[in-house]
Amino acid sequence: MSTEDKTEPEQERVRAALTDWWTDQSHAEMEACVPKAVEYGSTDLAVIGRAQGRLMGRHDLTHEEATEMGIYFYLIGKLARWEDAIIHGRRVSDDTLHDASVYIKMQQRNRAVGGWPFAPKEDS
């Protein structure tokens, strides 16, 4: 039996384990996030992003760019909590890790469609 034959089952076991975990994890995060996305809306993301832009002298941000900056603002807050946990010898909470992963997914969606959860409707 060659070395390749011995590693192939192990590689498949790793692929299957990661695929199953990632699918389950993504589904759980989606189930927790979607109701909050519907409840909260997204106005705050662009408002915060535009305020950050003004502080940097950027008055030309698109809705997508402003939303990205708003998401980044919230993500930095989560990363700051993680940093504080490390500084104080604690592990960051699972809730903070969950929230950080959701903000990344929100940004991926923002990039995909031009906003969160959608691009704003254009005026007719």
C-alpha positions in Angstrom: 0.0 0.0 0.0 1.5 3.4 -1.0 1.7 6.4 1.2 -1.0 8.1 -0.9 -3.4 5.2 -0.3 -2.9 5.6 3.5 -3.5 9.3 3.6 -6.5 9.4 1.3 -8.9 8.0 3.9 -7.6 10.4 6.6 -7.9 13.4 4.2 -11.5 12.3 3.5 -12.2 12.0 7.2 -10.9 15.5 7.8 -12.9 16.9 4.8 -16.1 15.2 6.1 -15.7 16.3 9.7 -15.0 20.0 8.7 -17.8 20.0 6.1 -20.3 18.6 8.6 -19.2 21.0 11.4 -19.1 24.1 9.1 -22.5 23.3 7.7 -24.0 22.8 11.2 -22.3 25.9 12.5 -23.4 28.1 9.6 -27.0 26.9 9.9 -27.0 27.7 13.7 -25.6 31.2 13.1 -28.1 31.8 10.3 -31.0 30.7 12.5 -29.8 33.2 15.2 -29.0 36.1 12.9 -31.9 36.2 10.4 -34.6 37.1 13.0 -32.4 39.9 14.4 -31.6 41.2 10.9 -35.4 41.5 10.3 -36.0 43.1 13.7 -33.1 45.6 13.7 -33.0 46.8 10.1 -29.8 48.3 8.8 -30.1 52.1 8.9 -27.6 52.3 11.8 -24.8 50.7 9.7 -24.8 53.3 7.0 -25.4 56.1 9.5 -22.3 55.1 11.5 -20.3 54.5 8.4 -21.2 57.9 7.0 -20.2 59.6 10.3 -16.9 57.8 10.2 -16.4 58.9 6.6 -17.1 62.5 7.5 -14.4 62.3 10.3 -12.0 61.1 7.6 -13.0 63.9 5.2 -14.9 61.4 3.0 -18.2 62.7 1.9 -18.5 60.5 -1.2 -19.1 57.1 0.4 -21.5 54.9 -1.5 -24.2 53.1 0.6 -22.2 49.9 0.3 -19.0 51.6 1.5 -20.8 53.3 4.4 -22.4 50.0 5.4 -19.0 48.3 5.3 -17.6 51.0 7.6 -20.6 50.6 10.0 -20.1 46.8 10.1 -16.4 47.3 10.7 -17.2 49.6 13.6 -19.3 46.9 15.3 -16.7 44.2 14.5 -13.9 46.3 16.1 -16.1 46.4 19.3 -16.2 42.6 19.3 -12.5 42.3 18.7 -11.9 44.8 21.5 -13.8 42.5 23.9 -11.6 39.6 22.7 -8.5 41.7 23.3 -9.8 42.6 26.8 -10.3 38.9 27.6 -6.8 38.0 26.5 -5.3 40.9 28.5 -7.1 39.7 31.6 -6.3 36.0 31.1 -9.8 35.0 30.1 -11.1 33.3 27.1 -13.5 35.4 25.0 -17.1 34.4 25.2 -18.8 32.2 22.6 -21.3 35.0 22.2 -18.5 37.4 21.1 -17.1 34.9 18.7 -20.6 34.3 17.3 -21.2 38.0 16.8 -17.8 38.5 15.1 -18.6 35.7 12.6 -22.0 37.3 11.9 -20.4 40.7 11.2 -18.1 39.0 8.7 -21.1 37.3 7.0 -22.9 40.6 6.9 -20.0 42.2 5.1 -19.8 39.4 2.6 -23.5 39.9 1.9 -23.0 43.7 1.7 -20.3 43.2 -0.9 -22.5 40.7 -2.8 -25.6 42.8 -3.1 -24.5 46.4 -2.2 -26.1 46.6 1.2 -27.3 44.8 4.2 -29.5 42.8 3.8 -30.1 44.4 0.4 -29.0 47.5 -1.5 -31.3 50.4 -1.0 -34.1 50.8 -3.5 -33.5 53.3 -6.1 -36.0 56.2 -6.3 -38.2 55.9 -9.4 
